[in-house]
Amino acid sequence: MAQTDQPLKTTPLHAAHLAAGARMVPFAGYDMPVQYTEGVLKEHLWTREHAGLFDVSHMGQARLRGPISEGKKGPLAAFEEVVPGDFINLKPGRQKYSVLLNRDGGIVDDLMAGRPVTSQGTGDDGLFLVVNGACKDNDFKVIADELAGQVVIDRLETRALLALQGPEAAAVFQHYVPEAASMVFMDIRLMTGFGVDLIVSRSGYTGEDGYEISVPAEAADDVWVKLMSDSRVKPIGLGARDSLRLEAGLPLYGHDLDETVSPVEADLTFAINKNRREQRDFPGAARIVKELAERPARVRVALKVLEGAPAREGAEIADASGQVIGKVTSGGFSPSLKQGIALGFVPPAHAAPGTPLKVIVRGKPQAAEVVKAPFVPHRYVRKP
């Protein structure tokens, strides 16, 4: 993102990062830890094998409430005016991934939206939103402008957000919050833990099992210290967070997604519910329905780099004959697979798994192959 003269913001855990020896970098307007003393590679592998603790308090948290007057739509119905998902039928206690769309069908941001309830099923009829940190001011303005008079956006500026991820994350968290044991992937609940109110979802952006934990800002340090006191937990920075999400085949806004990219091009058609496709009542529906029927000119694919150095963002993708057909949007070294992996866009005729392609790294063509995402299997806990 472009640098400005504005001073960097800090999260409630800034002092904890410095105490842990973090190397801090500007990110989304915040001073954030990119890595700690052991480095990105070890942090990545620790998360895959044990439990990694991430500070993601730079993300935008908000409650979408309403109606504010008689005769207005409720917040679930109103939210469908800016996203292509089915939120009217979203069950209490569940959340889903979605995309905020512009009027041309491009992606303004990707987000999580859920209906948190207590274990007794009580809650309100609003939505809890988590959006990307670099996009949050614009996201909330778009929602407020498009849904003016229908909803109230309550930005939760006084809450921190932590993510505990990895195969041992559940056991660690459930020691402090036993109620979380009954949750499965994409459940979201209001609960009490560490002596404060929590909003907890069983989700994350690493491909691993784990929880995202919204806590009052003043309690963030205490929660961090208690989780970190478990020998199975280590702090993880932005560097490993990026390599983990790339292995999981998950797109990153501002790289794999932007306002020119549609959810069909981005291989996010699961976020466009069948009833919404039929209703065609979301922004950019004409373009998106046409792309669903006829295929778009480009699609996002996953690539394994079979030789040479990893292909980074911006590297060209060529077909087997050497003709340039696309571009890498995310790429790097996979610590789990010990080879280069990438996400990028190519024409649909070159998108089938097994298709041989080339990536151009420092002017040199290197062999690559389209594979089915994710690169590393997801380990989400689902209902039996």
N, C-alpha and C positions, 0 to 999 in steps of 0.2 A: 504494500500500500504506500501511497505517496507520503513523504515525511512533511510535517508542518512545524511551525515554531511553537505550537501549543505544548505545554509541559505534559509529560507522560502521566497517565493515571496509574494508580496502584491498587491491587486487590487487598482485601483484609489480611491476606497471608504473605504479604511482601516481606516482612521481617523474618518470617519463618523460612522463606526461600534463601534469603541472604545468610541466615544462620546455618543452613544446610549446605552452603558452598555453591549455590546455583550461579551459573553464568546467565546474566539477564540481558534481554534484547527487547527493542521496541516491537510490539505486535498489537495490531488493532487499537492503537492509541494507548496501550498499557505497557508498563515495564514488566516483562514476563520471563520466567525461567525457560531457557532453551534446553539446558541440560544441567545435571549436577556433577559431583566429583567423579563418578564412575564412567560417565560418558554415554552417548546415545546408544551404542551397540549393546552394552550391558543392560541399560535401562529397558530397551526393547525386549531382549530375551528374558529378563526378569519378569516382565509383565506377562509374557507368553507362558511362563513356568510357575509363577507365584501370584503376587498381587502388586499392582502399581497404583499409586495415589497421585492424581492430577488435580491441579487448581485450574478450574475453568470458569472462574468468577467473572472473567471479562465478557462472557456470553450475556445476552440480553434475556432477562426473565420478566414475565409479565402475566397478569391475570386479565382475561377478556371477560367482561361482565355485561349484563343487560337482561331484559330490555330496560331502558330508562324512562319509558312512557308507555301508556296503553296503546295497543295496536301495532307496536313495533315487533320485528322479529326477535327471537331469542338469539343469544350469541352463537350458538351452534349453527343455526340456519344462516345468520349474517356472515359468519366466517366463510361459508361456502361461496360467497361472492368474490373471494380473492384467491381461493385455492381450488384444485380439482378433486379433492378427496371427499368422501362421504363422512361428514361430521355430525349430521343430524342423527344418524344411527350409531354413533360412537357410544359404546357402553360405559357407564360409570366405572372408574377404576382402570381404564385402558387409555393408552396414548398411541399416536401413530405419526409416522414421518410424512411430511408433505412439502409442497413448494408454493411459495408466494409468487404469483404470476403478474406480469404486466399485460397490457391490452393487446400486445402482439404475440402472446403466448411464451414469451421469454421468462427466464427464472430470475426474479428479484432476489430471492434467497431461498435456502432450504431450511427447514425447521422441524421441531417436535411440538405437537399439541396434544394435550391429554386432559382427562377429567378426573383429577385426584379425589379420592374418597377415603374415609376412615375404614377400618376393618369391618365396621358395622354397616358400611354402605352409605353413610351420610356424607354430604358435601353440598356444593352449590351447582347451579346449572351452567357455570362458566367454564372457560378453558384456561389451562396453564400453558404458556408458550415459552419455548427456549429457542432463541434465534442466534445467529452468528454475531460475534462481538463487533467485527468491522462493519457490519450491516445494520446493527440494531436501531440506530437513530432513524435511518431511512425506512427500515421495515415498519417501525411503529408509526411513522408519519404516513406511509402508504395505507396502512390499515385504518388509521384514524380518518384520513381523507376519504377513502373509499366507503367506509362504514359510518360516516358522520351521522350522528343522531340515533344510531342503532345500538352501538356498544360503547362502553367505557373501557379504556386501556389503563390498567393500574400497573405502572412499571415498578418492579420490585427492586429498587436500587439499594435497599438495605439488607439484601440477602447475598450470601456467597454461594458458589456452586462447586462441589467436589465430585470427582469421578473415581471410583475404586474399581479397578478392572483386572481380570485375570482368573485362572482356575481356582485360586484360593481366596478370591475376594469375597465370595458369599459367606464362607465360614468365618472370616474376619469380621465382616459387618454384622452378621447374625449374632455374634457374641455380645455385641452392644445393643442390637435391636432385633430380638428374637422374632418379632412379628414379621420381619421381612422374609423369613424362610418360606412362607407360603406363596410368595410372589413368583411369577414367571415372566418371561421376556415381554416387555412392553406393558406390564402392569405399572400403575402409578397410584401411590397412596399418601394420605396425610397420616402422620404418625408422630409419636413422641420418642425421642432417643437423645442420649447425652444431656438429658434435662431440658431440652428445648423442642419446639415444634419443627418438624421436618416435612419436606415434600420429596418423596423418594420414588424413583422409577428404576425398574430393573432393565437397564439399557446402557448404552455407551457407544463410542465410535472407534472401537479397536477390533471388533469381531469376537472379543472374549465375553464371557459372562461377567456381570458386575452390576454396579448401581451408580446412578447419578443422584447426588444428595444435595438438596437445597436447604441451607441453614441460615438463621439470622447472622448477619455479619459479625456481631459481637461474640458469637459462639464459635466462629470458624476456626480460630486458633486452637481452642480446646478440643474440638472434634479432630483436627489435623494431628495434634500431639497424641491423642489417644489411639487413633488408627496407626500412626507411625510407631507406637510403642510395641506393636506386634512384629515379631521377627520376620513374618511373611510379607511385610509391606515395605516398599521403598518409594521415595518420591521420584516422579517421572516428569520430564520436561517436554516442551513443544516438539523437539526434534524427534523423539521416539513416538510421540503422539501421531506425528505425520507418517512415519514409516509403518506404524501399526495399522493406521487407517488405510494406507496404500495396499498393504498385504491383504487387508480385508476387502479390497475392491471398492471402497467407499469414496465417492467424489468429494472434492474440497471446493467450496464456493470461492470464486475469484480465480480459480485455476481450471477445474473441469466444468464448472457451471458459471454462467453469467447471464446478463439480460438478453443476449442474442441466442442462447441455447434453450431449446424447448425440452420438456420432460421426455418426449419421444426420442429426440436426438441423444439425450443423456442416459438412455436405458433406464429410465425411472417410470415406465408405464404402469408399474404396480401401484403408484401413487395416484393414478387416475381411475377412480372406481367406475365399474360398469354402468351404474345408474347415472353417473355424472356424464359419461360419454354419450349416453342416450339423450340426456336433458340438454347438453351443449350450452350450459348457462354459466360458464366460468370464463375468465378473461382469456382471450386468444383461442377460444374453442374451435373456431373455423380452421385455423392453421393446424391445431393439434389433432383434430378428428381426421383432417385430410392426411396428415402424416401417418396416423395409425392405419389408414386404409391403403395408402400408396407407398409408404416408406419415405423417410426424409432423405435428403441428399448426403447426409453424414450421420454416423452413429458412434457412440462411445464404445471402445473396445479395451480389453485387457491384453497386454503383450508381455511375453517373457523374452528377454534379451538373451540369445543363445551364445553370443560371443562378444568379447570386448568389454568396454566400460559401460556403466549404466547410462541410459538415455535420459537426460534431464528435460524439464519443461522447456518447450520451444524447439526441441529437436524435430527434424522432418522425418516423416514416415514415407517409405517408398514401397512399391509393389515388387514382385520378384524380378521384373525386368529393369528396375531402377528408376521408374517414373515416380515422382513425388505425388502422393495422393492424400497426405494428411499431416498432422502434427501431434506431438506428445504434449499433453497438458499437465501430467504429473508423472514423475519418474524418479527412480533411485535404486539403491542397493537393498535387497531383501535380506535382513539378518537371519531369518528363518530358513530361507531357501538357498542363501549364499549365491545369489545371482541377481542380475538387473531385472527389474520389473517396471511396467509403465502403464498409464492410462492415456488414451488419445482418441482422436476422431479420424475415421476413414469412411469412404463410401460403403454402403451396405453390401455391395458385391465382394468386398474384401474383409467382411466382418465375421465370417463363420469360424468357429474354433478349428484350429489345425491349419489355417491359411498361413503360408509362409510370406513374411514381409521383411523389410529392412528398416533399420533406424540409422539415421545419418548422425554420427557423433564425431565432432571435430573434422568434418569433411569426409569421413570414412564410413562407407556402408557396412553395417553389421547385421548379421542374421538375427531375425526375431520371428516369433510365431504368435498368432492370436490364440488365446486360451480362454476358457470359461472362468469368469470371476465367481468367487474370490480366489486369490492366489493361495491363501491359507484358509482352511475350512473354518467357518463360524462355529462358535461353541455356545450359542445362546441356549438358555434353559426354557424349553417350551412345555406346554401341557402334554401329558402322556397320551 
